[in-house]
Amino acid sequence: MSLCRRKDSTVLWISLTSGGKRIRISTETDNRRLAESIYAKVLVEVHEGRWFQSARGKTITFRQLWERYQTKYQKQRDSCTMKALLPVFGDKMLAEITTDTIEDHILQRSEKGASASTVYHEFALGRRMFNVARKKWKWVTHNPWSDVEFAELAEVNNERDRWLTVEEEKILIANATPQYLTDIVIFAIHTGCRRGEILSCGWRKHVDMKRRMITMQATKGGNRKVIPMSEMLFQMLLKRSGVRDISGRVFPYEMTAVKDAFERTVRKAKLEDLHFHDLRHTFATRLIQNGVDLYAVKQMMGHRSIKTTERYSHHAPESLRPSVKALDECYTQFGHVLVTVGENVTDGRVALGGEN
């Protein structure tokens, strides 16, 4: 193994040999000290036999997993269920399938009108296949399907309308433990990002402190979403930027640890019926309540369709009031002045109900 720099790249690469083949891994950094730390971590995993095990997931596609799975473990309805999964996951390497991509598939299928039962069968099949790949064939070391809260997502698509008031937010943050959970909650409320997006957020790739922007890849439709930083979010990130993990992630914590910590905090804070995904709802609801137009909210939420964003429109009935003034302008633009006399309305010349 060695650390080198390719002619066509500014970042440093790790070079190693497996099965007679030369493999190069990008450290995704041009900082030699950071690259050496990443190199040391990979070196330990190689010596312990863990790196090559996890590397299998980078060379095997979901379609290949299905082809082998169906020869021995296929159930009666699996072929029909797989028709919805292959177009989305078929060509992805197993290592590329994350909780975020799975959650997006579930939400998208629900938005298109698929029943909860149908979507659950798809979810259950993906989870079973990865369990076999992990336990039987050692193709992966982790099952991302097991980290997805299907019931929570089902509630989200069942017109769930739970969001935090400012007072509830204060209570939640006051009870948040460990300390890093406070920062994650702030990030979620001020960006509307999903839990998977937050935990995959990288300093170099997604955070621009100079322009005060968060740039994420909206997995629905593959569009990019750009979210300006609020002052509270900027100050929190500024504080965190002083000490960075070698992984390059803003929040280098495991999904299960964050999930457990959030649930403990909610119980301690005694906030009823609160899920992590509701922090995303809070972001959108507050924007709408303060007069931000639906299109802007759609762009920052990463929604593919404006119809998804419209679910929040009922939170701002007062924002519609200026629009109704256009009705009055129909009378005043030609110099007519509306006058109310008892139950009759006139324009100052001819009463609507008869002569003056």
C-alpha positions, 0 to 999 in steps of 0.5 A: 500500500502507498499514498500517491498523487495522480497526474489527472487529480489534485487529491491524494490516492491510496494504492493497494493490491487485491487478487493481483489487481491494483486498486486506487482509493481517493482520499477526497482531500489534497491535505497530506496530513488528513490523507495520511490519517485516512491512509492509516485507517484504511491500512488497519482495516486491510490488516484486520481483513475488514476493508476487503470485506466491505469493498465487495459492496462496491463491486456488486450491483443490486441487480446481481444481488437479486439474481443470486437471491432469487435462485434460493430465497425467492418467495411467491410475490418477490418477482412482482415486487421487484419490478418497482425496485430494479428501475431505481436500485438495479444498477447501483452498487450495494455500497451506494444504497443508503438510508437516504435513497431508500427513504426517497424511494418510499416517499416517491412511491407513496406520492405516486399513489402506491398503497402502503401495503405495496410499498411495504412489500418492496421495503421488506424485500430489499431488507431481506435481500441485504440481510442475506447478503450480509449474513450469508455471503458477507457482501456487505457489513451493514444493512441500510434498510434496517435503519429506515423507519418505515412506519414513520415514513408511512405516517409522513405520507398519511398527511402527517402534520406535526411540527415544533413551535419555538417553545417546543424547540427550546424544550427539545434542545434543553434536553438534548443529549449527547451534546452533538444532538443539539447541533443536529437538531439545529441543522435539521430545523434550519435546513429541512434536510432528512436524517440521512442527508444530515449524517452524510453532509461533508464539509468540503462537498456540501458546506460553503461557510464563505457564501453561507450556503448548504448545497445538497443533492436532492435524491428525488430527481437528482436535482441540487438544492441550495439552502442559505444559512440562517444566523443560528445555523452559521454560528453553530457550524462555525463552532463545529468547523474548529474541530473536524473528524478525519471522515470529513463529515460534519456529523461523524456519527452512526445512524442508530446512535443518533436515532436512539439519542433523539428518541431518549431526548423526546421522552425526556422532554415529554414532547408527544408524537414527535419524530425526527422527520417532523423537524423537516416539517418544522422548517417548511412550516415556518417558512410558509408561515412567514410568507416565503412562497411555495416555489422557494420552499419547494427548491429548498426542500428538494421536492420534485413536484410542487404538489408535495410542497402544497401540503404546507400551504394551509399554514399561512391563510393570512399570506393570502390576504394581500392577493384578495386586494386585487378584487378591490383594485378592480373598482378603484383602478378607474377612479371608482370608490366603494362606499358601504351604505347599510346593506347596499354597496355603491361605487359612489355613482350607481348603487348595485341594487338600484339608483341612488 
